[in-house]
């Protein structure tokens, strides 16, 4: 029998795309969610869940000559990624993924998740995906992300790090810093 997240076809341990944002924000948070299978909700996670329910429930639409598709299943056999794109705009110059977040921008964490979505779209569709955006509902603004060599390299490094964490079933030490008070897992993590 295969281990959790083990891909039956080639033995490559699959990495959930969402784990990259968790890992970027806090490796321990990532491990608690994806290794220990622990998740607790707070105000921030409930807002995010409700936003994603609304986005996922929407229908595909046309906006001028742009087809807007929602809740697109994604995978990469080469990188061992699985997940979902909230929205992909199919423009004349190619697909443009958009990740929805309920809060405000707190760093590049969602950019890595978005870049992993681009990797999947490139493999699935056989086309280049040079950019995308993270939409922040709180500010009603898009943060444009160019998938340059730097972000691609960092995302690939994170994929490898998360895969190793999943393979080893390891949980890093708690950071006990400014991120902790707003984390939904504070009572599970016990950083202090």
N, C-alpha and C positions, 0 to 999 in steps of 0.2 A: 504494500500500500504506500502511496506517495505521501510525503509530508505536506502540511498545510501550504498552500500557494505553489506547490510543485507542479510544473508543467509536464504533463504526461508525454508529450510528443518528443521533447529533446532534453529533458532533465534540468532545464534552466529554471531556477527559482523565480517566479513572477513577482514583480514589484508593483504594487498599486501606485498609480500616478499620484494620488492624493498624499501618499506617504512622503513624497519629496518636499511638499510644503511643510508638513509636520517636522520632518528631519531638519530642514533649514531653520525653522523657528526654534526647535529644541529636540535634540536627538532622544532624550529621555521620553518626551511626550510621544514621539514617533514609536518608540519601543513599547510604551504602555498600551498604545492603541493597536499596533500591528503585530507585536509579539505576545503581549499578555492578554490581548483582546478585551481591554478595559476602555470604556467610554462613559463619561458623565456629561450631562448637559448643564450649561449655565446660560445666562442671558445672551451671550455672544454666539454660542453654538445654536441656540434656538432660532435666533435671527437668521443665521446662515442656513439652517435647515429649511425654514419657511421660505426664504428667498429662492433656494434651489428647487423647492417643490413648485413654486410659481413658474420659474424658468422652464423646468422639465415638463410642466403641464401645457405649455404653449405649443402652438402648431407651427410647422414650417411655413414661412411666408416669403413673399417677394417684396423687395424694397428697390424699386427701379429695376436695374438689371442684376441686382444682387439677390441670390437665394440665401435665405437665413434658415439654417437647420438647427434643431435643438436636440439635446440629450443624445449625442452621437457616441455609440460604443467605439472604443479605441483599443488598439493593441499593437505591439511591436514584437515580432518573433526574434528579431536580431538583438534587441535590447532587453527582452523579457518584461515588457511593460503591459499593464492592463488598466483600463479606466474608462472615463467618459468625458467628452467635451460638453460643457454647458451649451455653447453656441458655436457654430462655425458659419461664417459668412463666406459663401462661394462667389468670389469676385472674378472679374475678367482676368486678373493677374494671378489667380490661384486662391486656395483656401486661407482663411484668416480666422484662427481660433480666438474665442473670447471667454475668459473665465470670470464668473460673477462672484463678488465678495460683498458681504453685507456692511462691513465696517469701512474704515479709512486705511490708506496705505501705511503700513508699519515696517517697510523694508522690502527687500527683493524676494521674499519667501514664495509668493504666488507666481513670480516670474519663472521659477524653476519648474513648477507644476505646468505652466503654460508651455514652456520649452519642450517638456516631455510630450505634451499633446502634439506639438509640431513634429517631433520625431516620428510619432505614430502615424500622423497624417501623411508625412513624406513617404514612409514605407508602404502604407496602405494604398495610396493614390499614385505613387510614383512621380510626384512633383515636388518642387522646392517650396518650403514655407518659410519665407524670410522674416515674418513678423506676426504679431498678434496683439491682444490687449487684455488688460485686467480691468473690469468695470467695477467701480466701488459705489455701491448704492448710497452710502451715507453722504458722499459728496457729489453723487450723480455725475461722475467723471470717469473717463477712460484713461488708463495709463498705458501708453503705447510701449511695446517691448520689441526690440530688434534682436533677432536670434543670431547674434554675431559669434565669432569663434570663442570668445571668453565665456559667454553664458552657456553655449553648447558644451564646452569642456567641463565647466563646473557642474552642469546638470548630469553629464555622464559620470563624473566622480561621485555625485550624490547617489545615483542609481546603484553604483557598485557598493557604496557604503551601506545603503539600506539593505541591499541584497545580502551582504555579509552579516549585518545585524539579524536579519531574518534567518539566515542559515545557522548562525551560532546561537540564536534565541537569547541574545544578550540584551541587558537593560543597563544603560549607562547611569552613572551617579546623577543625583539631582543637582541642578546648577544653583538653586536658592538665590535668585537674583530678581531684578525688576520685572521680568516676564511672569513670574510665578503668581502674583495676586489675581491676575485676570484669566489664568488658565483654568479650564473646567475640571482638570484632573488634580488640582492642588490637594484635595482631601485623600486622593489615592496615592499621589506621588510623595506627599509629606516631605517637602524640600527642607524644612527646618529640622 
